[in-house]
Amino acid sequence: MSDTRQSKTSKATPIHLLHESRFDAWLSSASPLIQNWVAAHAFKAASGKHLVAPGSDGAIDCVIVGVSDPMILWDTGSLAKALPVGSYALAGDYSPAEGEAALLGWLLGSYEFDRYKTAAPATAILEIPSGIDAKQVNAIHDATRLVRDLVNTPANDLGPSALAAAAESLAKEFAADCKIIVGDDLLTQNYPAVHAVGRAASDAPRLIEMTWGNPAHPTIALVGKGVCFDSGGLDIKPAAGMKLMKKDMGGAAHVLGIAHCIMALKINVHLKVLIPAVENAISGNAMRPLDVVKTRAGITIEIGNTDAEGRVILADALARAAESNPTLIIDFATLTGAARVALGTELPALFCNDDSFAQDILAAGDRAADPLWRMPLWPGYRKMIEGKVADITNSPEGGFAGAITAALFLERFVPAGILWAHLDIMAWNVASKPGRPEGGEALCLRTMTDMLLTKYGRT
């Protein structure tokens, strides 16, 4: 894929970002040729719409882009692929925030997953707008691309070992430490739940732990569900439910993406990343219904359903994260269909054990145009996760309140006094929209980056 970022040139075609309220005033000062062209196309500068206007020589004179008020990044999300190949530059007055949104939307819209196809066609190039924080835009774009690439890669090329290699590559890029525990070593080092879920696969389960930053800074832990493929185990999924399960490591992809932003922007935190990486497969030693699985925290889990495996592996990772005495823990997981039924595919569910921390996250989501919705950690449902022969069950009877009971399950592994947020995400665009092609997607990456920048600042 060609890079759509470059420095200024003298031949760039101007792009005018115009809200409907400003459009008539701008048009009145334009040439008669452009006025007539706009009238002929009945163009009204509606949000996300654009019009290529010609000059007297037949070449492109300018591009008029309708934007929201305030402008959002998706207003420019279709332009990289929709405009003729060439160089473009923002013209007229625009704020740094508008310039950053325009560039980020353009970059995200240029994405193409072409690992298994002939090279993607070239796209139009937008010059880096003046006065913006290009480093932050580039970090978010690169991190989003990392998440999308990981989620889009099929399981035959992204099993637990390949996911671990991706984490090692990221750690090497930013001089972070990366430790990986593999196979039966999980038992000797007390990660029994990760081992139980992943032991049936030919690609051995792993616990990935990355550390970066100054230990004098506040420690934050990111935990991501890394189920590289989920057959459902012995409680096997039907074909329709299994088809997209290459994306079940979307939580792991998200925490690697957020880690990329933290390290690239040098946010003032001491970072811990924990990823339990497994394939939920079927073989003679697969985890069975009503098995009892031990965890690192000493809490036993009764396996009500082998297809509720994500919370089982997260139990060990959350326990390990808590051992570093972090200020906060954030976990990402493609955890429940119940969250998608409640909120759809585009709105992640947020569960949080602290109102102020939850508000910090929600406010960042509004600023970053990367929304999420808070759901309740309803204590009245805690009795639903009680096990019959073990401390808790991974699959309560009845199936009611599935996203809440999954969050309450995870809460058991977060010690009191640690701020904790759990995001139940889709990690996938079911259809293409401007800047958001069908396939793997980073949800709330911009939110968490904004929240952490606001809370801790950067060097």
C-alpha positions in Angstrom: 0.0 0.0 0.0 1.4 3.4 -0.9 1.8 5.9 1.9 -0.7 8.8 1.7 1.4 11.2 3.9 3.9 13.6 2.4 5.3 17.1 2.8 4.0 20.1 0.8 4.5 20.4 -2.9 3.7 23.2 -5.3 1.4 21.1 -7.5 -1.1 19.9 -4.9 -4.8 20.3 -5.8 -6.5 22.4 -3.1 -9.3 20.9 -1.0 -11.9 23.2 0.6 -13.5 21.9 3.8 -16.9 23.6 4.0 -19.9 23.2 6.3 -23.3 24.0 4.8 -23.5 27.1 6.9 -20.3 28.5 5.3 -20.8 27.1 1.8 -22.8 30.0 0.3 -20.4 32.6 1.4 -17.4 30.6 -0.1 -19.3 30.0 -3.3 -20.1 33.6 -3.8 -16.4 34.4 -4.0 -15.6 31.5 -6.4 -15.2 31.9 -10.1 -18.3 31.8 -12.4 -17.1 28.5 -13.8 -17.1 26.9 -10.3 -20.4 28.5 -9.4 -22.0 27.1 -12.6 -20.4 23.6 -12.0 -21.8 23.5 -8.4 -25.2 24.5 -9.7 -25.2 21.9 -12.4 -24.4 19.2 -9.9 -26.9 20.6 -7.3 -24.0 20.3 -4.7 -24.9 21.4 -1.2 -21.8 20.5 0.9 -23.6 17.9 2.9 -21.4 16.1 5.4 -19.1 13.6 3.7 -20.0 14.6 0.2 -17.4 16.0 -2.2 -17.3 17.6 -5.7 -14.3 17.7 -8.0 -14.4 21.1 -9.8 -12.6 21.7 -13.1 -10.6 24.7 -14.2 -10.8 26.4 -17.6 -8.2 24.0 -19.0 -10.2 20.9 -18.0 -7.8 20.0 -15.2 -9.0 19.7 -11.6 -9.2 23.2 -10.1 -10.2 22.2 -6.6 -12.1 19.7 -4.5 -15.1 20.9 -2.4 -15.8 18.7 0.6 -18.8 19.0 2.9 -18.0 18.5 6.5 -19.9 18.2 9.8 -20.1 20.9 12.4 -17.9 20.3 14.3 -15.9 18.4 11.7 -15.2 14.6 12.2 -12.6 12.4 10.7 -15.0 10.4 8.7 -15.9 13.5 6.6 -12.7 12.8 4.6 -12.8 9.0 5.0 -13.7 8.2 1.4 -11.4 10.7 -0.4 -8.1 8.8 -0.7 -9.8 6.1 -2.8 -12.5 8.3 -4.5 -10.3 11.1 -5.9 -8.0 10.8 -8.9 -4.5 9.7 -8.0 -2.4 12.8 -7.3 -1.4 15.2 -4.5 -3.9 17.3 -2.6 -3.6 19.9 0.2 -6.1 21.6 2.5 -6.9 25.2 1.5 -8.3 28.1 3.3 -8.8 28.5 7.0 -8.9 25.4 9.1 -8.1 24.7 12.8 -5.5 22.3 13.9 -8.2 20.0 15.1 -9.8 20.1 11.7 -6.5 19.5 10.0 -5.8 16.5 12.2 -9.3 15.0 11.6 -9.0 15.5 7.9 -5.6 13.8 7.7 -6.5 10.9 10.0 -9.8 10.3 8.1 -7.9 10.3 4.8 -5.3 7.9 6.1 -7.8 5.5 7.6 -9.8 5.5 4.4 -6.7 4.6 2.4 -6.4 1.2 4.2 -6.5 -1.9 2.1 -5.7 -5.4 3.4 -3.7 -6.8 0.5 -1.5 -9.5 2.1 -3.0 -12.2 -0.1 -3.8 -10.2 -3.2 -2.0 -8.3 -5.9 -0.8 -4.9 -4.6 -3.6 -2.5 -3.9 -3.9 0.4 -6.5 -2.3 3.7 -5.6 -4.5 6.2 -3.8 -4.6 10.0 -3.7 -2.1 11.6 -1.4 -2.9 14.4 1.2 -0.1 16.7 2.2 0.4 17.0 6.0 -1.7 20.1 7.0 0.1 23.0 8.6 -0.1 23.4 12.4 -1.2 19.9 13.3 0.2 17.3 15.7 1.4 15.0 12.9 3.1 12.7 15.3 -0.1 11.9 17.1 -2.1 11.4 13.9 0.6 9.1 12.5 0.7 7.1 15.8 -3.1 6.5 15.7 -3.1 5.7 12.0 -0.2 3.2 12.4 -1.8 1.6 15.4 -5.2 1.3 13.7 -3.5 -0.3 10.7 -1.8 -2.8 13.0 -5.1 -3.7 14.7 -6.8 -4.1 11.3 -4.0 -6.2 9.8 -3.9 -8.5 12.8 -7.7 -9.1 12.9 -7.9 -9.5 9.2 -5.1 -12.2 9.0 -6.6 -15.7 8.9 -5.9 -18.2 11.6 -3.6 -20.4 9.5 -1.2 -17.5 9.5 -2.0 -16.0 12.9 -2.0 -18.6 15.5 -0.7 -18.1 19.1 2.9 -18.3 17.9 2.4 -15.7 15.2 0.5 -13.4 17.6 3.5 -13.7 20.0 5.8 -12.8 17.2 3.8 -9.7 16.4 4.1 -8.7 20.1 7.8 -9.3 20.0 8.2 -7.2 16.8 6.3 -4.3 18.5 8.4 -4.6 21.6 11.6 -4.5 19.6 10.5 -1.4 17.7 10.1 0.5 20.9 12.8 -1.2 23.1 10.2 -2.8 25.4 10.8 -6.0 27.2 8.7 -9.0 26.0 8.5 -12.3 27.9 6.5 -15.3 26.4 5.6 -18.4 28.4 4.7 -21.4 26.1 2.9 -24.7 26.5 3.5 -26.8 29.6 5.6 -24.0 31.1 2.3 -22.3 31.7 1.6 -24.9 34.3 4.9 -24.6 36.1 4.6 -20.8 36.1 1.0 -20.9 37.3 -1.2 -20.0 34.4 -3.4 -23.1 34.5 -6.5 -21.5 32.9 -4.6 -20.4 29.8 -3.2 -23.9 29.5 -6.5 -25.6 29.9 -8.2 -23.7 27.1 -5.3 -23.8 24.6 -3.8 -27.3 25.2 -5.8 -29.1 22.5 -4.3 -27.0 19.7 -1.2 -28.0 17.8 0.0 -24.4 18.2 0.7 -24.3 21.9 -0.9 -21.7 24.2 1.1 -18.7 25.3 1.1 -15.9 27.9 2.6 -12.8 26.4 3.9 -10.1 28.8 5.3 -6.8 27.5 6.8 -4.1 29.8 7.8 -0.5 28.8 8.4 2.8 30.3 9.8 4.4 33.5 8.8 2.4 36.6 8.5 5.7 38.5 5.5 6.6 36.4 2.0 5.2 37.1 1.7 1.6 36.1 -1.2 0.8 33.7 -2.0 -2.7 32.5 -3.6 -3.6 29.2 -5.1 -7.1 28.9 -6.3 -8.5 25.6 -8.1 -11.7 24.8 -6.0 -13.6 22.3 -8.2 -16.5 21.0 -6.6 -16.8 17.6 -9.4 -19.1 16.4 -12.5 -20.2 18.3 -14.1 -23.4 17.2 -16.2 -23.4 20.4 -14.2 -26.4 21.6 -16.3 -29.6 22.4 -19.4 -27.3 22.5 -18.6 -26.7 18.9 -20.0 -23.6 17.1 -22.3 -24.0 14.1 -20.7 -23.0 10.8 -22.3 -19.5 10.7 -21.0 -18.8 14.2 -17.5 -20.1 13.5 -16.9 -18.3 10.2 -15.6 -15.0 11.6 -13.7 -16.5 14.5 -10.3 -15.5 13.2 -11.3 -12.1 14.8 -11.6 -13.6 18.3 -8.1 -12.3 19.0 -9.4 -8.8 18.4 -8.9 -7.8 22.1 -5.2 -8.7 21.8 -4.9 -6.7 18.6 -6.4 -3.7 20.4 -4.0 -3.7 23.3 -1.1 -4.0 21.0 -2.5 -1.0 19.0 -2.9 1.0 22.2 0.5 0.0 23.4 1.9 1.3 20.0 0.3 4.7 20.6 1.5 4.8 24.2 5.1 4.0 23.2 5.2 6.1 20.0 3.8 9.2 21.8 5.9 8.5 25.0 2.9 8.8 27.3 4.1 9.1 30.9 3.1 5.7 32.1 4.8 2.4 33.1 3.1 0.0 30.7 2.3 -3.7 31.2 0.6 -5.6 28.4 -0.8 -9.1 29.1 -2.1 -11.3 26.3 -3.2 -14.9 26.8 -2.8 -16.4 23.3 -4.6 -19.7 22.5 -6.6 -21.5 19.9 -9.8 -23.1 21.2 -9.5 -26.4 19.4 -10.8 -29.9 19.6 -8.7 -33.0 20.3 -8.5 -35.8 22.8 -7.2 -33.6 25.6 -9.6 -30.7 25.0 -11.3 -29.0 27.9 -14.7 -30.6 28.6 -18.1 -29.4 29.8 -18.2 -29.5 33.6 -14.5 -29.7 34.0 -13.2 -27.7 36.9 -10.2 -25.4 35.9 -7.9 -23.8 38.4 -6.7 -20.2 38.0 -3.7 -18.2 38.9 -5.8 -16.3 41.5 -6.8 -19.6 43.2 -10.4 -19.2 42.2 -11.8 -22.4 40.6 -14.0 -22.3 37.4 -16.7 -24.8 36.5 -16.8 -25.0 32.7 -20.5 -24.7 31.9 -19.7 -24.3 28.2 -16.3 -24.7 26.4 -17.4 -21.9 24.0 -17.1 -19.3 26.9 -13.4 -19.7 26.9 -12.3 -16.1 26.6 -13.1 -15.1 30.1 -11.3 -18.2 31.3 -8.0 -17.2 29.8 -8.5 -13.6 30.8 -8.8 -14.7 34.4 -5.1 -15.7 34.6 -4.0 -12.6 32.7 -6.0 -10.2 34.9 -4.5 -11.9 38.0 -1.0 -11.4 36.6 -1.8 -7.8 35.7 -2.9 -7.1 39.3 0.4 -8.4 40.7 2.2 -5.3 39.3 0.0 -3.2 41.5 -1.2 -1.0 38.7 -3.1 2.3 39.0 -5.6 0.9 36.4 -6.3 -2.1 34.3 -8.1 -2.0 30.9 -9.1 -5.2 29.2 -10.4 -5.6 25.6 -12.2 -8.7 24.5 -14.5 -9.9 21.7 -16.3 -11.6 24.6 -20.1 -11.9 24.1 -22.8 -11.9 21.5 -25.0 -10.4 24.2 -23.2 -7.1 24.0 -23.7 -7.0 20.3 -27.4 -7.8 20.7 -27.7 -4.9 23.2 -25.6 -2.3 21.4 -24.9 -3.5 17.9 -21.6 -4.0 16.2 -20.3 -0.4 16.2 -20.8 0.6 19.9 -18.5 -1.2 22.3 -19.9 -2.0 25.8 -17.9 -0.4 28.7 -18.0 -1.9 32.2 -16.1 0.0 34.9 -15.8 -0.3 38.6 -15.4 3.5 39.2 -17.7 6.3 38.1 -15.0 8.9 37.7 -12.8 6.6 35.7 -15.8 5.6 33.5 -16.5 9.3 32.9 -12.9 9.9 31.8 -13.3 7.2 29.2 -16.7 8.3 28.0 -15.5 11.9 27.7 -12.5 10.8 25.7 -14.8 8.8 23.4 -16.8 11.9 22.7 -13.7 14.0 21.9 -12.2 11.3 19.7 -15.5 10.5 17.8 -14.9 7.0 19.0 -17.9 6.3 21.2 -18.8 3.5 23.6 -21.7 2.9 26.0 -21.5 2.1 29.7 -23.2 -1.0 30.9 -23.9 -1.9 34.6 -21.9 -4.2 36.8 -25.2 -5.1 38.4 -24.4 -6.7 41.8 -27.7 -8.5 41.9 -26.5 -10.8 39.1 -23.4 -12.0 40.9 -25.2 -15.0 42.2 -25.7 -16.1 38.6 -22.0 -16.8 38.2 -21.7 -19.0 41.3 -20.6 -22.5 40.5 -22.2 -25.7 41.7 -19.0 -27.6 42.4 -16.5 -24.8 41.9 -16.2 -21.1 43.0 -17.7 -19.7 39.8 -19.0 -20.9 36.4 -18.0 -19.5 33.0 -21.5 -20.1 31.6 -24.5 -19.2 33.8 -27.8 -21.1 33.1 -30.4 -19.4 31.1 -28.3 -17.0 29.1 -29.8 -13.8 30.4 -27.7 -10.7 30.9 -24.8 -12.4 29.2 -22.6 -9.4 28.7 -23.1 -8.4 32.4 -22.4 -11.8 33.8 -19.2 -12.1 31.7 -18.1 -8.7 33.1 -18.9 -9.8 36.7 -16.9 -13.0 36.1 -13.9 -10.9 35.1 -14.4 -8.6 38.0 -13.7 -11.5 40.4 -10.0 -11.4 39.2 -9.5 -7.6 39.8 -8.5 -6.8 43.4 -10.4 -4.1 45.2 -8.7 -0.7 44.9 -7.5 -1.0 41.3 -9.4 1.0 38.7 -10.7 -1.4 36.0 -12.4 -1.1 32.7 -13.6 -3.9 30.5 -14.5 -3.3 26.9 -16.6 -5.9 25.1 -16.0 -5.2 21.4 -16.9 -6.5 17.9 -13.5 -5.6 16.3 -15.1 -5.9 12.9 -16.9 -3.7 10.4 -19.8 -5.7 9.0 -20.1 -3.3 6.0 -17.9 -0.6 4.6 -18.3 3.1 5.5 -16.1 6.1 4.8 -12.8 5.5 6.4 -14.0 2.1 7.8 -13.7 -0.7 5.3 -15.4 -4.0 5.9 -13.2 -6.3 8.0 -11.1 -5.9 11.1 -11.5 -2.6 13.0 -10.0 -0.8 16.0 -12.8 0.4 18.3 -12.0 2.8 21.2 -8.2 2.9 20.3 -8.5 6.6 19.8 -10.6 6.9 22.9 -8.1 5.2 25.1 -5.2 7.1 23.6 -7.0 10.4 24.3 -7.9 9.3 27.8 -4.4 8.3 28.7 -2.9 11.5 27.1 -5.3 13.6 29.1 -4.6 11.8 32.3 -0.9 11.4 32.1 0.5 13.6 29.4 3.5 12.8 27.2 7.2 13.4 27.2 
